[in-house]
Amino acid sequence: MARVNSRTAVAAVLIIIPFIVYFAIPTYNTVNPEWGGVPFFWWYQTVWLAISAVLFYAAAVLIGRKG
C-alpha cells in the first residue's frame, strides 16, 4: 500500500475544498445581496473561481516539492 505523506494529504484537502463549495448550490443559489448590480450567484462564483485558482496553485506547489 502506498504511503501518503502530510504534504500530499494537505494538497488533497486544498483541491477538495472548492468542489465542496461548488456542489453546495442551495447555499448560494440566490439573487440578493447584489454587489455592483451583479446578483449574488454570479459574484460568488467569480470570487470562488479566484480562490480555487489559489488553492490549486498551492496544492501544485506542495505536490511538486522535492523532499
Contact map, one row per residue, 1 for C-alpha under 8 A:
1110000000000000000000000000000000000000000000000000000000000000000
1111000000000000000000000000000000000000000000000000000000000000000
1111100000000000000000000000000000000000000000000000000000000000000
0111110110000000000000000000000000000000000000000000000000000000000
0011111110000000000000000000000000000000000000000000000000000000000
0001111111000000000000000000000000000000000000000000000000000000000
0000111111100000000000000000000000000000000000000000000000000110000
0001111111110000000000000000000000000000000000000000000000000110000
0001111111111000000000000000000000000000000000000000000000000000000
0000011111111100000000000000000000000000000000000000000000100000000
0000001111111110000000000000000000000000000000000000000001110110000
0000000111111111000000000000000000000000000000000000000000100000000
0000000011111111100000000000000000000000000000000000000000000000000
0000000001111111110000000000000000000000000000000000001101100000000
0000000000111111111000000000000000000000000000000001001100100000000
0000000000011111111100000000000000000000000000000000000000000000000
0000000000001111111110000000000000000000000000000000000000000000000
0000000000000111111111000000000000000000000000010001000000000000000
0000000000000011111111100000000000000000000000000000000000000000000
0000000000000001111111110000000000000000000000000000000000000000000
0000000000000000111111111000000000000000000000000000000000000000000
0000000000000000011111111000000000000000000000000000000000000000000
0000000000000000001111111000000000000000000000000000000000000000000
0000000000000000000111111111000000000000000000000000000000000000000
0000000000000000000011111111100000000000000000000000000000000000000
0000000000000000000000011111100000000000000000000000000000000000000
0000000000000000000000011111100000000000000000000000000000000000000
0000000000000000000000011111110000000001100100000000000000000000000
0000000000000000000000001111111000000001100000000000000000000000000
0000000000000000000000000001111100000011100000000000000000000000000
0000000000000000000000000000111111000011100000000000000000000000000
0000000000000000000000000000011111000011000000000000000000000000000
0000000000000000000000000000001111100011000000000000000000000000000
0000000000000000000000000000001111111111000000000000000000000000000
0000000000000000000000000000000011111111001000000000000000000000000
0000000000000000000000000000000001111100000000000000000000000000000
0000000000000000000000000000000001111110000000000000000000000000000
0000000000000000000000000000000001111111011000000000000000000000000
0000000000000000000000000000011111101111111000000000000000000000000
0000000000000000000000000001111111100111111100000000000000000000000
0000000000000000000000000001111000000011111110000000000000000000000
0000000000000000000000000000000000000111111111000000000000000000000
0000000000000000000000000000000000100111111111100000000000000000000
0000000000000000000000000001000000000001111111110000000000000000000
0000000000000000000000000000000000000000111111111000000000000000000
0000000000000000000000000000000000000000011111111100000000000000000
0000000000000000000000000000000000000000001111111110000000000000000
0000000000000000010000000000000000000000000111111111000000000000000
0000000000000000000000000000000000000000000011111111100000000000000
0000000000000000000000000000000000000000000001111111110000000000000
0000000000000000000000000000000000000000000000111111111000000000000
0000000000000010010000000000000000000000000000011111111100000000000
0000000000000000000000000000000000000000000000001111111110000000000
0000000000000000000000000000000000000000000000000111111111000000000
0000000000000110000000000000000000000000000000000011111111100000000
0000000000000110000000000000000000000000000000000001111111110000000
0000000000000000000000000000000000000000000000000000111111111000000
0000000000100100000000000000000000000000000000000000011111111100000
0000000001110110000000000000000000000000000000000000001111111110000
0000000000100000000000000000000000000000000000000000000111111111000
0000000000000000000000000000000000000000000000000000000011111111100
0000001100100000000000000000000000000000000000000000000001111111100
0000001100100000000000000000000000000000000000000000000000111111100
0000000000000000000000000000000000000000000000000000000000011111110
0000000000000000000000000000000000000000000000000000000000001111111
0000000000000000000000000000000000000000000000000000000000000001111
0000000000000000000000000000000000000000000000000000000000000000111
